[in-house]
Amino acid sequence: MYLELDTSNITLSKDEINRFSRHLIMPEVALEGQKRLKAAKVLCVGTGGLGSPLALYLAAAGVGTIGLVDYDIVEASNLQRQVIHGQSTVGMLKVESAKQRLLDINPHINVITYNVLFTSQNALEIAKDYDVIIDGTDNFPTRYLVDDVCALLGKPNVYGSIFRFEGQVSVFWAKHGPTYRDLFPEPPPPGLVPSCAEGGVLGILPGTIGTVQATEAIKLITGIGEPLIGRMLLYDALEMRWDEIKIRRNPKRKPVTELIDYEEFCGLPQNDHVEDSRTPDDISVQDLQAMFERGDSFRLIDVREPHEWEIVHIEGAELIPLGDLPARLHELDSTQHYVLQCRSGKRSATAVQLLKTAGITRVKNLAGGVLAWAEEIDDSLPIY
């Protein structure tokens, strides 16, 4: 299934012919296929776990123009899986770190960077000139946004998703088959599916899924093979097993006519670094430190899992995992004051609402969790 690409003015230099010789001797690719790769423009939304391998291999394969969208900076905790970045680029903008690496792999390509959050306000303008959009994101609002943008512009969406030991890959293209909305008409309830930051991910998993996404993009560009349109691959790293499911268009689904507020639609933020997002239930780590120094009477409850507690915990905290909390409410005195905390403040915010529903109202959530405590109060503690 071919994309419409104009290769009439595309030529390969002597260096490029040498570089891509293993492609050129394959009759399925050959010179015309390599010209199509050079003529193609691919937008990678995200330069993290999935964006790293897919962008690396697109650059190595000779995709002529690669767009990179990300708003984040490189952190040490990224390096376990985001292999496009390195120790030397910690603290650098991710798009600039990624661009530097891609041009080192292939100096013949054009890399365009967008150091912004991909939103309803800018997505159509950013995506309109690209041939293929690849979704390398990790949140539901952006996944729906990417798919709707592709539906409106008539472009293929090469989708990938990872969590812990499992991954998914498909190609959604409204012109030729189902879209992400046909498979998932509604997002899951907020909090039901934890993010990779909360649930973790095996470091090599995005490499497996991201390279499959790159493969699908290259197939779409060169017109070889059968793309994953109407099919989704499911990968289980622990069992080392691939399964496939069929996806069909939903005849009752209304076509996309405009972009919406995807954060409101999903009940989740796109940006996990949103500032000034505190609620009346939140207290800061400075507030908690002051409570300790004053000798206030309260219980600090850590709702993370035991294996997270072993990595790091705040002195004086008690461990009651969120999943155990409903069965242990009888251990909590409704007249006492509680502060709940987790890794970043998300799970503990859920726990606060659980306690309030149970009639325990003297409860606060530690904004930023143990991460903020380690960064702002006790820098001897590790960050994970």
C-alpha positions as CSV (number, residue, x, y, z in Angstrom):
1,M,0.0,0.0,0.0
2,Y,1.8,3.1,-1.3
3,L,2.0,6.6,0.0
4,E,1.9,9.2,-2.6
5,L,5.6,10.4,-2.8
6,D,7.3,12.4,-5.6
7,T,10.7,11.0,-6.3
8,S,11.3,12.7,-9.6
9,N,13.8,15.1,-8.2
10,I,15.4,12.7,-5.7
11,T,19.0,11.5,-6.3
12,L,21.4,9.6,-4.2
13,S,25.0,10.7,-3.7
14,K,28.0,8.4,-4.0
15,D,28.2,8.3,-0.2
16,E,24.5,7.5,0.1
17,I,24.7,4.7,-2.4
18,N,27.5,3.2,-0.4
19,R,25.7,3.8,2.9
20,F,22.4,2.1,1.7
21,S,24.0,-0.6,-0.5
22,R,22.4,-3.4,1.6
23,H,19.0,-1.9,0.7
24,L,19.8,-1.3,-2.9
25,I,20.7,-4.9,-3.6
26,M,17.3,-6.0,-2.4
27,P,14.8,-6.1,-5.3
28,E,11.9,-5.3,-3.0
29,V,13.6,-2.0,-2.0
30,A,16.2,-1.2,-4.7
31,L,17.0,2.3,-5.9
32,E,13.4,3.4,-6.2
33,G,12.6,2.3,-2.7
34,Q,15.6,4.2,-1.3
35,K,14.5,7.3,-3.2
36,R,11.1,7.0,-1.6
37,L,12.7,6.8,1.8
38,K,14.7,9.9,1.1
39,A,11.6,11.7,-0.2
40,A,9.5,10.8,2.9
41,K,8.7,13.0,5.8
42,V,7.9,11.2,9.1
43,L,6.8,12.9,12.3
44,C,7.7,11.2,15.6
45,V,5.5,12.3,18.4
46,G,7.7,11.7,21.5
47,T,11.4,11.1,21.8
48,G,11.3,8.8,24.8
49,G,11.1,5.0,25.1
50,L,9.4,4.3,21.8
51,G,10.6,7.4,20.0
52,S,14.2,6.5,20.6
53,P,14.5,3.2,18.6
54,L,12.0,4.2,16.0
55,A,13.8,7.5,15.2
56,L,17.2,5.9,15.3
57,Y,16.2,3.3,12.7
58,L,14.3,5.7,10.5
59,A,17.5,7.9,10.3
60,A,19.7,4.8,9.7
61,A,17.3,3.7,6.9
62,G,17.5,7.0,5.1
63,V,14.2,8.7,5.8
64,G,14.9,12.1,4.4
65,T,13.0,14.3,6.9
66,I,12.3,13.4,10.5
67,G,10.2,15.6,12.7
68,L,10.6,15.3,16.5
69,V,8.0,16.5,19.0
70,D,8.7,16.6,22.7
71,Y,8.6,19.2,25.5
72,D,10.8,17.4,28.1
73,I,14.5,17.4,29.1
74,V,16.8,14.3,29.4
75,E,16.9,12.9,32.9
76,A,19.1,10.1,34.3
77,S,16.1,7.9,34.9
78,N,15.4,8.0,31.1
79,L,18.6,6.3,30.1
80,Q,17.4,2.8,31.2
81,R,15.2,2.7,28.0
82,Q,15.5,5.9,26.0
83,V,18.6,4.9,24.1
84,I,18.7,7.9,21.7
85,H,19.9,9.9,24.7
86,G,23.1,9.5,26.8
87,Q,24.8,10.6,29.9
88,S,26.4,13.5,28.1
89,T,23.0,14.9,27.2
90,V,21.4,14.8,30.6
91,G,19.7,18.2,31.2
92,M,19.5,18.9,27.4
93,L,16.2,19.3,25.6
94,K,15.1,15.9,24.4
95,V,14.5,17.1,20.9
96,E,18.0,18.6,20.7
97,S,19.6,15.5,22.2
98,A,17.7,13.3,19.7
99,K,18.6,15.5,16.8
100,Q,22.3,15.4,17.7
101,R,22.2,11.6,17.7
102,L,20.3,11.2,14.5
103,L,22.6,13.5,12.6
104,D,25.5,11.5,13.9
105,I,24.0,8.3,12.5
106,N,23.1,9.9,9.2
107,P,24.2,13.4,8.3
108,H,22.3,13.3,5.0
109,I,18.9,13.7,6.6
110,N,16.9,16.8,7.7
111,V,15.8,16.8,11.4
112,I,13.1,19.3,12.4
113,T,12.5,19.8,16.1
114,Y,9.4,21.0,17.9
115,N,10.1,21.7,21.6
116,V,6.4,21.9,22.5
117,L,3.6,19.9,24.0
118,F,1.6,18.3,21.1
119,T,-1.9,19.9,21.6
120,S,-5.2,20.6,19.9
121,Q,-3.9,24.1,19.2
122,N,-0.7,23.2,17.3
123,A,-1.1,19.5,16.2
124,L,-2.7,20.1,12.8
125,E,-0.1,22.8,11.8
126,I,2.8,20.6,12.9
127,A,1.6,17.4,11.3
128,K,0.1,18.7,8.0
129,D,3.3,18.4,5.9
130,Y,4.3,14.9,7.0
131,D,3.5,11.7,5.2
132,V,3.5,9.4,8.2
133,I,2.8,10.1,11.9
134,I,4.2,7.8,14.5
135,D,2.8,7.8,18.0
136,G,5.5,7.3,20.6
137,T,3.6,8.8,23.5
138,D,2.7,7.4,26.9
139,N,-0.6,9.0,27.7
140,F,-4.2,8.6,26.5
141,P,-5.0,12.2,25.7
142,T,-2.1,12.4,23.2
143,R,-3.0,9.0,21.7
144,Y,-6.5,10.2,20.9
145,L,-5.2,13.5,19.7
146,V,-2.7,11.8,17.3
147,D,-5.3,9.5,15.9
148,D,-7.8,12.3,15.3
149,V,-5.2,14.5,13.7
150,C,-4.3,11.6,11.3
151,A,-8.0,11.0,10.6
152,L,-8.6,14.7,9.7
153,L,-5.4,14.9,7.6
154,G,-5.8,11.5,5.9
155,K,-2.5,10.3,7.2
156,P,-1.4,6.9,8.6
157,N,-0.9,6.6,12.4
158,V,1.8,4.1,13.4
159,Y,0.7,3.3,16.9
160,G,2.7,1.7,19.7
161,S,2.1,1.2,23.4
162,I,4.1,-0.3,26.2
163,F,3.6,-1.2,29.9
164,R,5.8,-3.3,32.2
165,F,6.4,-6.4,30.0
166,E,3.8,-6.0,27.3
167,G,3.4,-4.0,24.1
168,Q,1.0,-3.3,21.3
169,V,1.6,-2.2,17.7
170,S,-0.8,-1.3,14.9
171,V,-1.3,1.0,11.9
172,F,-4.5,3.1,12.0
173,W,-5.4,4.8,8.7
174,A,-8.9,6.1,8.3
175,K,-8.6,5.9,4.4
176,H,-8.0,2.2,4.4
177,G,-9.1,0.7,7.7
178,P,-10.0,1.2,11.3
179,T,-8.7,3.9,13.7
180,Y,-7.7,3.9,17.3
181,R,-11.2,5.1,18.2
182,D,-12.7,2.0,16.5
183,L,-10.7,-0.1,18.9
184,F,-11.0,2.1,22.0
185,P,-14.1,4.4,21.6
186,E,-13.7,5.7,25.2
187,P,-10.6,6.1,27.3
188,P,-10.3,4.0,30.5
189,P,-11.4,5.7,33.8
190,P,-8.7,7.9,35.2
191,G,-6.3,6.0,37.5
192,L,-7.3,2.6,36.1
193,V,-4.2,2.2,33.9
194,P,-1.0,3.5,35.6
195,S,1.6,5.3,33.5
196,C,5.1,3.8,32.9
197,A,6.4,6.3,35.5
198,E,4.0,4.7,38.1
199,G,4.0,1.1,36.9
200,G,7.4,0.7,35.4
201,V,8.6,-0.8,32.1
202,L,11.3,-3.3,31.2
203,G,14.0,-1.2,29.6
204,I,14.4,-3.3,26.5
205,L,10.6,-3.5,25.8
206,P,10.3,-0.1,23.9
207,G,13.2,-1.2,21.7
208,T,11.2,-4.2,20.6
209,I,8.0,-2.2,20.0
210,G,9.7,0.9,18.6
211,T,11.6,-1.1,16.0
212,V,8.3,-2.7,14.8
213,Q,6.8,0.8,14.5
214,A,9.8,1.8,12.4
215,T,9.4,-1.3,10.3
216,E,5.8,-0.5,9.6
217,A,6.7,3.1,8.7
218,I,9.3,1.9,6.2
219,K,6.8,-0.6,4.7
220,L,4.3,2.2,4.2
221,I,6.9,4.4,2.6
222,T,8.4,1.8,0.2
223,G,5.1,0.0,-0.5
224,I,6.4,-3.4,0.4
225,G,4.8,-6.1,2.5
226,E,1.4,-6.0,4.3
227,P,1.0,-3.2,6.8
228,L,-0.7,-3.7,10.2
229,I,-3.9,-2.1,9.0
230,G,-6.9,-3.8,10.6
231,R,-4.5,-5.9,12.8
232,M,-2.8,-5.4,16.1
233,L,0.2,-7.2,17.4
234,L,0.3,-8.0,21.1
235,Y,3.7,-8.8,22.6
236,D,4.4,-10.5,25.9
237,A,8.1,-10.3,26.8
238,L,7.9,-12.7,29.7
239,E,6.4,-15.4,27.6
240,M,8.3,-14.3,24.5
241,R,5.1,-14.5,22.5
242,W,3.3,-12.5,19.8
243,D,-0.4,-12.6,19.3
244,E,-2.5,-10.9,16.7
245,I,-6.1,-9.6,16.9
246,K,-8.3,-8.3,14.1
247,I,-9.6,-4.8,14.3
248,R,-12.7,-3.6,12.3
249,R,-14.3,-0.3,11.6
250,N,-17.2,0.5,13.9
251,P,-20.0,1.5,11.4
252,K,-21.8,3.4,14.2
253,R,-18.8,5.6,15.1
254,K,-19.2,9.2,14.0
255,P,-16.3,10.5,11.8
256,V,-13.9,12.9,13.4
257,T,-14.7,16.5,12.3
258,E,-12.6,18.6,14.7
259,L,-10.1,18.4,17.5
260,I,-11.4,18.5,21.1
261,D,-10.1,19.0,24.6
262,Y,-8.4,15.7,25.1
263,E,-7.5,16.2,28.7
264,E,-11.1,16.8,29.5
265,F,-12.1,13.8,27.3
266,C,-9.7,11.4,29.1
267,G,-9.8,13.1,32.6
268,L,-6.0,13.1,32.5
269,P,-3.3,15.7,31.8
270,Q,-1.0,15.3,28.8
271,N,1.8,17.0,30.6
272,D,3.2,15.3,33.7
273,H,5.1,18.4,34.7
274,V,2.0,20.7,35.1
275,E,2.7,23.5,37.5
276,D,0.3,25.2,39.9
277,S,-2.0,22.1,39.9
278,R,-2.4,21.8,43.6
279,T,-5.8,21.1,45.1
280,P,-7.1,22.0,48.6
281,D,-6.2,18.4,49.6
282,D,-2.5,18.9,48.9
283,I,0.3,19.9,51.1
284,S,3.9,20.6,50.0
285,V,7.0,18.8,51.2
286,Q,8.0,22.0,53.0
287,D,4.6,21.8,54.9
288,L,5.3,18.2,55.8
289,Q,8.8,19.1,57.0
290,A,7.4,21.9,59.2
291,M,4.9,19.4,60.7
292,F,7.7,17.1,61.7
293,E,9.7,19.9,63.2
294,R,6.8,21.2,65.2
295,G,6.0,17.7,66.5
296,D,2.5,17.7,65.1
297,S,0.4,14.7,65.8
298,F,-0.3,12.9,62.5
299,R,0.3,9.6,60.6
300,L,2.3,9.6,57.4
301,I,0.9,6.7,55.2
302,D,2.9,5.6,52.2
303,V,0.6,3.9,49.7
304,R,3.3,2.6,47.3
305,E,4.2,-1.1,46.8
306,P,6.6,-2.9,49.1
307,H,9.3,-3.2,46.4
308,E,9.1,0.6,46.0
309,W,9.4,1.1,49.7
310,E,12.7,-0.9,49.7
311,I,14.1,1.6,47.2
312,V,13.4,4.7,49.2
313,H,11.0,5.9,51.9
314,I,10.5,8.9,54.1
315,E,11.6,8.3,57.7
316,G,8.5,8.1,60.0
317,A,6.2,6.8,57.2
318,E,4.0,3.7,57.5
319,L,3.5,1.4,54.5
320,I,-0.1,0.5,53.5
321,P,-0.2,-0.2,49.7
322,L,-3.1,1.4,47.9
323,G,-4.5,-2.0,46.9
324,D,-4.6,-3.1,50.6
325,L,-6.1,0.2,51.9
326,P,-9.8,-0.7,51.5
327,A,-9.4,-3.8,53.7
328,R,-7.4,-1.9,56.3
329,L,-9.6,1.1,56.8
330,H,-10.5,-0.2,60.2
331,E,-6.9,0.5,61.3
332,L,-7.4,4.2,60.8
333,D,-9.0,6.5,63.4
334,S,-11.3,9.1,61.9
335,T,-10.4,11.6,64.6
336,Q,-6.7,11.5,63.7
337,H,-4.8,13.6,61.1
338,Y,-3.3,11.7,58.1
339,V,-0.8,12.7,55.3
340,L,-0.8,10.2,52.4
341,Q,2.1,9.9,50.0
342,C,3.3,7.8,47.1
343,R,6.0,8.3,44.4
344,S,4.7,11.4,42.8
345,G,1.4,12.2,44.5
346,K,-1.0,10.6,42.0
347,R,-1.8,7.3,43.8
348,S,-1.9,9.1,47.1
349,A,-4.5,11.5,45.7
350,T,-6.7,8.5,44.9
351,A,-6.2,7.2,48.4
352,V,-7.2,10.6,49.9
353,Q,-10.6,10.3,48.1
354,L,-11.0,6.7,49.3
355,L,-10.5,7.8,52.9
356,K,-12.8,10.7,52.6
357,T,-15.5,8.5,51.1
358,A,-15.1,6.2,54.2
359,G,-15.6,9.2,56.5
360,I,-12.0,9.9,57.3
361,T,-11.8,13.6,56.5
362,R,-8.7,14.9,58.3
363,V,-6.4,13.8,55.5
364,K,-4.0,15.5,53.1
365,N,-2.0,14.4,50.1
366,L,1.8,15.1,49.8
367,A,2.2,16.9,46.5
368,G,5.1,15.5,44.5
369,G,5.4,12.5,46.8
370,V,8.7,11.0,47.8
371,L,10.3,12.3,44.6
372,A,9.7,15.9,45.7
373,W,10.9,15.1,49.3
374,A,14.2,13.7,47.8
375,E,14.6,16.6,45.5
376,E,13.7,19.5,47.9
377,I,14.2,18.3,51.4
378,D,16.6,15.3,51.7
379,D,18.9,15.0,48.7
380,S,20.6,12.0,50.3
381,L,17.7,9.9,49.2
382,P,17.7,8.3,45.7
383,I,15.2,9.1,43.0
384,Y,13.6,6.4,40.9
